[in-house]
Amino acid sequence: MLLLAAAVSFRLAANRPQPPSFDQVRARWRPSDAQLLDRNGAPVHELRVDRHGRRLAWTPLNEISPALTAAIVTSEDHRFWSHHGVDLEALAGSVAGAIGGHRRGGASTITMQLASLIAPSLGRSAGRRTAHQKLGQIFAALAIERRWSKSQILEAYLNLVTYRGELQGIGAASRVMFAKLPHGIDSAEAVVLAALVRAPNAHREVVASRADALRRAIGSAGSSSNAVASAIDHAFANRRSGFVRVALAPQLANRLLRSESGSARCTLDRELQQFAGETLHRHIIEVRDRRVDDGAVIVIENSTGEVWAYVGGAGDLSNPSEFDTVRAPRQPGSTLKPFLYALAVDQHLLTAASLLEDSPLELSEQRGIYRPLDYDRQFRGLVSMRTALASSLNVPAVRTADMVGVEVFTDCLRRLGFTGLDEEGDYYGAALALGSADVSL
């Protein structure tokens, strides 16, 4: 009988495919939150792209708190560093208990659990694992130990295991439950996380009992019972609220990360992006009494065309807050006047010293009689083109548009990249000099 069992076991082991390498497992890891990184690699926005589970970036072992690794090993596999994938002593005890009619857990090592995380077919079926699955788990664990180092096994386990609810991996668990990065987990938080690994969706009282028992098992390296109770309170109070994401460029992230999982890099500068957003927010608050409820900022390095800041709206002050005001067509106002005067100079119609008349004007156009006025409703008589541009006077600009020809000015703007000018020049009329067409920022 023993020979038959050995033969069957040998055949199963020989036919079983080799487990993936550590590098392959790590390469397959996909965070549920995509990151938009700035020109220096710093995150400027995080966006949830996968609703099937919360996973953050893979965390290397040297960035995980030693208190947590110690608590996990103590709780799940205290002979982890000495066995070769299977704890024979624990396995023998489990088999003896089963023969005697007593259920006894604790035989699955960290490596065996990792095998089930890598190959879900080795996991439990209807709450229990079959003998065939258990045997496959053992063979897979032995194969992993032959190919992987102990540090790689522990690192993969901490990143793949589920801690509670949708929280998979130590990165998500530490940030959602404790608002910390994995390296900042203290002893009390470590025993709580280790207790959750044993039963991720257990009731609060069960987790608290297991965490306190683990604290006592660790001994002086552990924390006080009050600290563990406080960690339990914090974990359960915050696990649904999530964590504060980096959210400096929502409109741009929605465009660049819509179908991505992982990271995308852009030319933004995080510090400048944050400064531009805070400045816009503050300015909108200052002018809200004048019925201004939104704005946008785009900062471009002229020599390269790179966008250094892209603030698509005033955040919670705008409605809707995710609307991209940078790309939304708006009338540009006086910002078109420099292009108009440059065209007149190129055509040798004006120089900076040429005199233009700032006096009442009526033009007959498709929409009727057009009477441009300045903001202060005053007229200044003859002014130089230099003064008209510097003072942003409206009537001299309209006279210049009529001089160069509205259709010519429209074509010039199209050549310069104003893609929203879809109508003929007569449709906009001379008011185009004052920004009557819709363009993006």
Secondary structure, DSSP 4 states (H G I P E B T S, - for coil): -HHHHHHHHHHHHHHSPPPPPHHHHHHH---SEEEEE-TTS-EEEEEE--TT-B--S---GGGS-HHHHHHHHHHH-TTTTTSSSS-HHHHHHHHHHHHTT--------HHHHHHHHH-GGGS-BTTB--HHHHHHHHHHHHHHHHHS-HHHHHHHHHHHSEEETTEESHHHHHHHHHSS-GGG--HHHHHHHHHHHHSTT--HHHHHHHHHHHHHHHGGGS--HHHHHHHHHHHHHHTTT-----BS-HHHHHHHSTT-SSEEE-S--HHHHHHHHHHHHHHHHHHGGGT-----EEEEETTTTEEEEEE-S-GGGSSSTT--TTTS-B--GGGGHHHHHHHHHHTTS--TT-EEEES---EEETTEEE----TT----EEEEHHHHHHTT-HHHHHHHHHHH-HHHHHHHHHHTT-TT--S-HHHH-GGGGGT-S-B--
